[in-house]
Amino acid sequence: MYTTTNALTEAVFYILLALVEPKHGYGIMQQTALLSRGRLTLSAGTLYGALATLQEKGWIEPLPEEGRKKEYRITQAGRSVLEQELARLNELVENGNRILNH
């Protein structure tokens, strides 16, 4: 289970964010690269390993297959984890800006 002391990796954060709308693997890779402005590019091996782990945790689920490409979507538990991580990151930014007087 996710707690506020667990930080998500950047890859997991972007995968969950990408799956707010259902996507297949290649779509997730494209969305992740777009959201990170090209800083994060996922290899197929990394992506599919992460997808398996996220399914095991119950944070994402596959949609019923209608074609060749398997699509995934975030679950309510995954959305909760994503929202908690966003709150944690916002706290980091707020504290950093406050300390650095930005």
C-alpha positions in Angstrom: 0.0 0.0 0.0 1.1 3.5 -0.8 1.9 5.8 2.1 3.0 9.4 2.1 6.5 8.3 3.0 6.8 6.4 -0.4 7.8 8.5 -3.3 6.9 7.4 -6.8 9.6 7.1 -9.4 9.3 9.6 -12.2 8.4 6.8 -14.6 5.6 5.5 -12.4 4.2 9.0 -11.9 4.1 9.7 -15.6 2.7 6.2 -16.4 -0.2 6.7 -13.9 -0.7 10.3 -15.2 -0.8 9.0 -18.8 -3.4 6.4 -17.9 -6.0 8.9 -16.6 -7.2 8.3 -20.2 -7.0 4.7 -21.4 -3.9 4.0 -23.6 -2.0 1.1 -25.1 1.8 0.7 -24.4 3.0 2.8 -27.3 0.6 5.6 -26.4 1.9 5.5 -22.8 5.4 5.8 -24.1 4.5 8.8 -26.3 2.5 10.6 -23.6 5.3 10.1 -21.1 7.8 11.6 -23.5 5.5 14.5 -24.2 4.7 15.3 -20.6 8.3 15.2 -19.6 9.3 17.2 -22.6 11.5 14.4 -23.8 13.5 14.0 -20.6 12.0 10.6 -19.9 11.8 8.0 -22.6 10.6 4.6 -21.6 11.9 1.5 -23.3 9.4 -1.3 -24.0 11.0 -3.5 -21.3 10.9 -0.9 -18.7 7.3 0.0 -19.5 5.9 -3.5 -19.6 7.7 -4.4 -16.4 6.2 -1.3 -14.7 2.7 -2.1 -16.1 2.9 -5.6 -14.6 4.0 -4.2 -11.2 1.2 -1.5 -11.3 -1.4 -4.2 -12.1 -0.2 -6.3 -9.2 -0.6 -3.3 -6.9 -4.1 -2.6 -8.2 -3.2 0.8 -9.5 -4.0 0.1 -13.1 -6.1 -2.4 -15.0 -6.2 -3.7 -18.5 -9.3 -3.0 -20.5 -11.2 -5.9 -22.2 -9.2 -6.6 -25.4 -10.9 -5.5 -28.6 -8.0 -5.5 -30.9 -4.3 -6.4 -31.1 -3.2 -3.6 -28.7 -3.9 -4.1 -25.0 -5.1 -0.9 -23.4 -4.8 0.0 -19.7 -6.4 2.6 -17.4 -5.8 3.9 -13.9 -8.0 2.5 -11.1 -9.4 4.5 -8.2 -6.6 3.2 -6.0 -4.1 4.4 -8.6 -5.7 7.8 -8.9 -5.5 8.1 -5.1 -1.8 7.3 -5.2 -1.3 9.8 -8.0 -3.1 12.5 -6.0 -1.1 11.8 -2.9 2.1 12.0 -4.8 1.1 15.3 -6.4 0.3 16.7 -3.0 3.8 15.5 -1.8 5.5 17.1 -4.8 3.6 20.4 -4.3 4.7 20.5 -0.7 8.3 20.1 -1.8 8.0 22.9 -4.3 6.2 25.2 -1.9 8.8 24.6 0.8 11.7 25.1 -1.7 10.2 28.4 -3.0 9.5 29.6 0.6 13.1 28.9 1.7 14.7 30.3 -1.4 12.3 33.4 -1.3 10.8 32.8 -4.8 
